[in-house]
Amino acid sequence: MPVPADPAVLHPMPEQPRVVLLRPLVKSPLIEVGEYSYYDDPDDATAFETRNVLYHYGPEKLIIGRFCALGTGVRFIMNGANHRMDGPSTFPFPTMGGSWSDHFDLLIGLPDRGDTVVGNDVWFGYGTTVLPGVRIGHGAVIGAGAVVTADVPDYGIVGGNPARLIRLRYSEEEIARLLAVAWWDWPARHITEHVRTIMSGSVAELESAAPEIS
């Protein structure tokens, strides 16, 4: 009987401590991560919450789906990074203390783009940056160094600063079929039996491998 990988271990590759599964690592209630999504960083991957999720004071959440691959240096910029831009200066005087703190009301109610949501099976290249409130679709690929300022469609490949859609990985009809199959929601044992099809098969072969609905 094929045995699935363990989604609860911190280091799925013991000989490579640079790779960590994020679900067993993350402690913040403001970050939700699906099973098997991982981060790869030779310089303390376990510091992901503080080094890679920035200005995260809430209440907005960072939500990452299952089976996502995050390359070294991926950064999620959250809403706490916002400054006022409706006056002559963008400097956050009230945060510096002294009598300046009497004006903290000026920092309340800044634009909030809501949760940052990453779908399932998304691949982030080296050094990508995601801005607040972005929605990244299932099966997307984010090119190295991209700065994602807007939503990314399902199975889209984006790159650049700001990131632009380069192409879709499949036709619109095939994307609809892939979303209907939603292999990332299959039971782990069923996924294990069909890893080769998930990684290298056609859309039709993936549909044929889907578990029967009882």
Secondary structure as the mmCIF struct_conf table of DSSP 4:
data_model
#
loop_
_struct_conf.conf_type_id
_struct_conf.id
_struct_conf.beg_label_comp_id
_struct_conf.beg_label_asym_id
_struct_conf.beg_label_seq_id
_struct_conf.end_label_comp_id
_struct_conf.end_label_asym_id
_struct_conf.end_label_seq_id
HELX_LH_PP_P HELX_LH_PP_P1 PRO A 4 ASP A 6
TURN_TY1_P TURN_TY1_P1 PRO A 7 ALA A 8
BEND BEND1 LEU A 10 LEU A 10
BEND BEND2 PRO A 12 MET A 13
TURN_TY1_P TURN_TY1_P2 PRO A 14 GLU A 15
TURN_TY1_P TURN_TY1_P3 PRO A 17 ARG A 18
STRN STRN1 VAL A 19 LEU A 21
HELX_RH_AL_P HELX_RH_AL_P1 LEU A 22 LEU A 25
TURN_TY1_P TURN_TY1_P4 PRO A 29 LEU A 30
STRN STRN2 ILE A 31 VAL A 33
TURN_TY1_P TURN_TY1_P5 GLU A 35 TYR A 36
STRN STRN3 TYR A 38 ASP A 40
TURN_TY1_P TURN_TY1_P6 PRO A 42 ASP A 44
HELX_RH_3T_P HELX_RH_3T_P1 ALA A 45 ALA A 47
HELX_RH_AL_P HELX_RH_AL_P2 PHE A 48 ARG A 51
TURN_TY1_P TURN_TY1_P7 ASN A 52 ASN A 52
STRN STRN4 VAL A 53 LEU A 54
BEND BEND3 TYR A 55 TYR A 55
BEND BEND4 GLY A 58 GLU A 60
STRN STRN5 LEU A 62 ILE A 64
BEND BEND5 ARG A 66 PHE A 67
STRN STRN6 ALA A 69 LEU A 70
TURN_TY1_P TURN_TY1_P8 THR A 72 GLY A 73
STRN STRN7 ARG A 75 ILE A 77
HELX_RH_3T_P HELX_RH_3T_P2 ASN A 79 ALA A 81
BEND BEND6 ASP A 86 PRO A 88
HELX_RH_3T_P HELX_RH_3T_P3 PHE A 93 MET A 96
HELX_RH_3T_P HELX_RH_3T_P4 GLY A 98 LEU A 107
TURN_TY1_P TURN_TY1_P9 ILE A 108 GLY A 109
STRN STRN8 THR A 116 VAL A 118
BEND BEND7 ASN A 120 ASP A 121
STRN STRN9 TRP A 123 PHE A 124
TURN_TY1_P TURN_TY1_P10 TYR A 126 GLY A 127
STRN STRN10 THR A 129 VAL A 130
TURN_TY1_P TURN_TY1_P11 PRO A 132 GLY A 133
STRN STRN11 ARG A 135 ILE A 136
TURN_TY1_P TURN_TY1_P12 HIS A 138 GLY A 139
STRN STRN12 VAL A 141 ILE A 142
TURN_TY1_P TURN_TY1_P13 ALA A 144 GLY A 145
STRN STRN13 VAL A 147 VAL A 148
BEND BEND8 ALA A 150 ALA A 150
STRN STRN14 VAL A 152 VAL A 152
TURN_TY1_P TURN_TY1_P14 ASP A 154 TYR A 155
STRN STRN15 GLY A 156 GLY A 159
TURN_TY1_P TURN_TY1_P15 GLY A 160 ALA A 163
STRN STRN16 ARG A 164 LEU A 168
BEND BEND9 ARG A 169 TYR A 170
HELX_RH_AL_P HELX_RH_AL_P3 GLU A 172 VAL A 181
HELX_RH_3T_P HELX_RH_3T_P5 TRP A 183 ASP A 185
BEND BEND10 TRP A 186 TRP A 186
HELX_RH_AL_P HELX_RH_AL_P4 ALA A 188 GLU A 193
TURN_TY1_P TURN_TY1_P16 HIS A 194 HIS A 194
HELX_RH_AL_P HELX_RH_AL_P5 VAL A 195 SER A 200
HELX_RH_AL_P HELX_RH_AL_P6 VAL A 203 ALA A 209
BEND BEND11 ALA A 210 ALA A 210
HELX_LH_PP_P HELX_LH_PP_P2 PRO A 211 ILE A 213
#
